Amino acid sequence: HEYQDISLTEYATVWRNWLEFSETKSITGLDKFAHADYTQGTSQTFDQFVIKHSKDRTITALVGEFQYHQCLGKHINFQSMQYFHADQLHGPGLTALIISAPFSDFGVLHPDFNQIMDICTRMDVPVCLDLAYWGISKNVHLDLDRYPCIQEVTCSLSKPFFTLENHRVGIRFTRKYCDDGISMLNEVNMQNKHSMSLGVHYMKNFGPDWNWNTYAQKYEQACDELDLVYTDTVIFGLGRYPMYSEFNRGITHNNRVCISQYLGDTQ
């Protein structure tokens, strides 16, 4: 019965509180993103972002990003960039960017993040900010007010909570109303209420610092034993080349190794 009663308003409020309830990372300016929608994980947000912008812009992601973007890129005007510089863009208003924070391949905030956002603001590049790793990260501090180019912020609970990847518990925040498939499904109350209820239950009981607070010691032990460099994302370490070259995702000598199997109570 409770699955039928949860509202989008409650869901979005719990999400906002959860994202901001951290001692190890921070996000400010989310209050300016007045519109919130339930999404099937973050991927549904990416789908609609691409549909909206691919008709007149090149969809762009950095090398090492979530491989899902490359899959979508097979069917649109898409580019994967090693370095994001203004002189590599076709011109103002012709590009749209999806970027993760922390960055997917580094496990930390991309070292050029602020510079990239400055370029996007100057060059009229709408940005979709991917916070999929928020619940397993630390040391990420974001001021959304500083970057009006960030038009959409999306997050999910797939990474921080085992099994929720199968329930697709996602959220999309937007500065302006988006008249698209996501908003339509939410407006006619066709969200997955079971997943929304599960997500609210988890967020009310486990904060976004829970994974680091619980597994920091195991994380460091696993990285030391496997000879991995620490990151700010609790399931990732960076491996030496060429020992871990099989995990390379396109950035020279950057080998992101997932160690989640060493962190749980059962192995």
N, C-alpha and C positions, 0 to 999 in steps of 0.2 A: 504493500500500500504506500509506503514512504517513497518508493520510486516514482509514483505517479504525482506526488505532491511537490517535488523539488522544482523551483522556478529558476529561470535564467538569471534573475536578479540575485537570488541567493548564491547561485553558482559563481557568478562573476565577482560578487563581494568577497566570497571565501578565497577565490583566486588572487584578488588584489591584496588581501591581507596576508596571504601565504607568501607571495612574491616579496613583500616588503618586510616580513618578519624574520630578519636575519641579522646575525652579529658578524658574519664573515663576508658579506657582499651587500650591495645596495643598488636600488633603482629608484630614481626620482623622476617626476614628470609624468608618471603613468596616469595621474588624475586628468591630464589633458586629453587622454584617449577615452572619450566619453562613451564610445560604442564597444560593446563586448558581445561575442557570440561563442557558443559551444562549437567545437570542431572535432572531427575525427583525427585526433592527434595533431601534430603540426603539418602533416603532409597535405591535408585538405586546404589549409591556408596557403601553402605553396602553390597548389593547383590553381586556386582562384587568383592569386597574385599574378601568376604567369598568364592566365587567360586574359586578365584585365590589361596587361601591359605589352604582351607580345605582338599585338597588332600594329604598334607603331614604335616599339622600342626593342633593343637587343637585351634579352635577359642575361644577366651576368652573375657569375659566382667565382670565387677564388679557387685555385687548385687546392685540393685537399678537403673541400667542403663535402657535405652529405651527398652521397652518390645518387640520391633520388633526383637531384637537380640535373645531373647528366642524363638520366633517363628521360626526363621531360624535354631536355635540350635536343634530343634526337628529332623532335617534331616541330621545333620553332627556331627562330633566329636566336642562337645562344652562343655565348663565349665563356670559356673558363680561363681566367687570367692569373698568371703567376704573381704579378705585381699590379696593383691598381693605381694608375697614374692618370691625371687629367689628359695628358697628351696621347694616351692610348684610346680615349673615348672618341666616338665619331663626331661628337659635338653636344652642346647643351640640349637637354630634353630628349635624347635618343637612347638612353640606357636606363635599365632598372636593375637593382642589385638585391640579392639575398645573401645575408651574412649571419654567421652564428657567433654567439658570445656566451661562454668562451668559444674560441675558434675550434672547429671540429678536429682539425689535424694537429693542433698544438696542445690542446687541453688547458690553455690559458687564453686570456683576451689577446686578440691579434695585436702584435706590437705596433702596427700601423693603423689601428682602429680609428683613433681620433683624426688622423690625417685623412683617412678614407672618408669619414663622415664629413669632414670639411669640404673635400672635393665634391661629394654628392650634393651637399647643400649649395655649393657654388654652381654646379653644372646641372641643376634640376634633375637629379637622379632619385626617384622614389626608392626607399629602402624597406625591405621586410626584414625585421630583426628576429632571428631565431634563438629563443632561449631554452631549447630542448634540454640543455645540460644544467639548467639553473639549480635543480634539486640535488646535483652531485658535484657542484662547483663551489669555489671560494675565491676571494680576492678579485671579484668582478664588480666594478663600480660604474654605473651608467647614469648619466644625466640626460634624459630624453629632451628636456627643454633646450639643451644646447644644440640639438640637431633636428631642425624641422624637416629634414629630408626623411627621417624615420617616420613612415606613414602607418606601418603595421607592426605589431609585436605579437609573437605567437609562442606558446609554451605548451608542454604536455607533461604527463606523469609517467611516460613510458620508461624513461631512464632511471629515475630515483626509486621506483617501487616495482619489484619483481612481480610479474603476471599482469600488471596494468598495461603493458605494451599490447596485450591482446584485447583490451577494453577501450582503447582509443579515447583517452581522457584529455582533451585539448581545449585551448582557449585562443581566441583572436581578439586583440584590442586594436581599434583603429581611431585615428584622429578625426576622420570624417566618415559619415555614413557610406557604407559600400553596398550598392544595389546589385548584389550578385547571388550566386547559389547558396552561399553560407547564410547570408542574412535572410533569404527567403525561407529556408528550412527552419531557422530559428523563429521567424515571425509566425509561422503556422504551427509552431510547437511540435516539430518533428525531430527533436533531439533524442539521443539515446539516454533516456532517463536513468536506466540502470547504471550506465557508465558515469553519468553526472553524479549520482548518489555515492557510488564507490569513491570517486575522486574527492568529493566533499568530506567523506568519512576519513580518508587517508590524510588530507590536508589539515583537518582539525586535530589529528592525533600525532602527526609527524611533520615537523617543520622542515624548511629547505636546508637547514644545517644538519639534519639528523644523520645523513650518511657520513659526512666528515666527522661528526662527533662520535659516531659509532665505530667507524672503520679506519680512522687515521693511523693507528698503530699497525694494524694488519697491512694497510696500504704501504707504509714505509718499509715494513719487513719484506713484503713481496717485491717491491722495487729494488731493495738492497740485494736480495737473493738472486734476482733475475738480471741485475746490472742495468737497471733502468733509471733514467733521470726523472725526478719528481715533476708532476704538473699540478695545476689547480683543479683538476677533475679527477675524482676519486677512483675511477675505473681505468684511467689511462696513465701509462708511463712511456717515455721516449727511449727507444732502443738504439744501440750503437749500430753503425754500418761497418761491415756487411752482415753482422750476426743476425740482425732482424730485418733484413732488406725485403723479406717476403711481405712485410706489413707496410711497405712504402705506398703512399697514395698519390704520388706525383711530385712532391716537393723533395728536392735532392737531399739525401742523407737524413731526412726526417721520417723516422719510422715509429708510428703510433701503435703501441701495443696495449690491447685490452687485457686487464688482469682481474676482471670481475669474478672469475672462478675461484680466486684466492681469498675473497673477502667474506663470503657467506659463512653461515654456521655449519653448512654441510659442503663437502667438496668431493 
